[in-house]
Amino acid sequence: MNILQIVQTAANELGLVSPTTLVNSTDLQVIQLLALANRDCTSLYRDYDWTDLQEEHIVNVEAQAATTGDVALNSALILNIPSTAGLDTSWAVSGEGMPQAQRIAEVVDATTVRCEMLSTATAIGTEILFAKDTYDLPTDFDRYIGQTWWDRTNHWRLIGPDSPQMDQYIRSGIFATGPRRRFRQVGRKPNAWRIWPPPFAGGAPAPGALVWEYISKNWVLKVDGTTSDRMTTDTDTPLLDDQLVIMGVKWRMWQIKGFEYAAMQQEYLDAVNAKFASDGGIPDLYLNRRSGPFLISNGNVRDGNFPGPT
């Protein structure tokens, strides 16, 4: 059912006049019904990890870029780089005089970048390595689905999301690296998904594929096949159960009007919980100490730190 049909059904069940249009209506009650439908769907998508809103995101880690440049003691600039094309503030820096966890703060011009920290040495024409360590989140990203983050190149789980405290401990402390790649979300979206260590040679392999799943904020399907986070036309269809939305509009409308709505609300909550319990199927539960019928766990997934052939 599209949103017009949903609101018409809710209005009929409440004994209200059924609208013939929503978006172009000037009727205050119709405007209110549409707003409550949007409110209910927003609440549903935020409170539950519905299968229809689950998405997979793959990050293809870029290989390092090796070049040359001039650095000077106590200067944040790297000069005389042959080309800064493709570089931006999502790249880490390594080389002579570069402190640990050095990153680009600004691309000044075609041959110069400004780093976040001052150089600790002077070197002319020294080798400089740039590695992209920060990637864009999907435009429809709302929240992560826990325990879905994996390094498909190494076949192991990513460590994270790190807290700001752990991130600073790793990037700023003595023990800066480990056998596995870590990640965290930092700064404003979308360019906010950062990995550690950066993909320099000798570190975590690159190119490589990292993957995780998330809940999309786009719960509306448009007639052209695109999705959105709000219903703005009469033909929009929510990617949520239409019967739940009808029930949600009804009790919210009665609440706004000051009528008795508790019974409607309880019926709605029971229906939501029942629907979510069956959404996407139910996983098997095992009473043994293994994590399922497959004899594989974190204890026997190769991590590259044990003797024997690779």
Salt bridges, closest charged atoms under 4 A:
GLU13 OE1 - LYS250 NZ 2.69
ASP40 OD1 - ARG252 NE 2.93
ASP49 OD1 - ARG143 NH2 2.92
GLU56 OE2 - ARG152 NH2 3.11
GLU106 OE1 - ARG114 NE 3.23
GLU116 OE2 - ARG103 NH1 3.76
ASP133 OD1 - ARG103 NH2 2.78
ASP142 OD2 - ARG143 NH1 2.73
ASP162 OD2 - ARG182 NE 2.75
ASP167 OD2 - ARG171 NE 3.17
ASP167 OD2 - ARG184 NH1 2.94
ASP236 OD2 - LYS222 NZ 2.90
ASP241 OD1 - LYS275 NZ 3.73
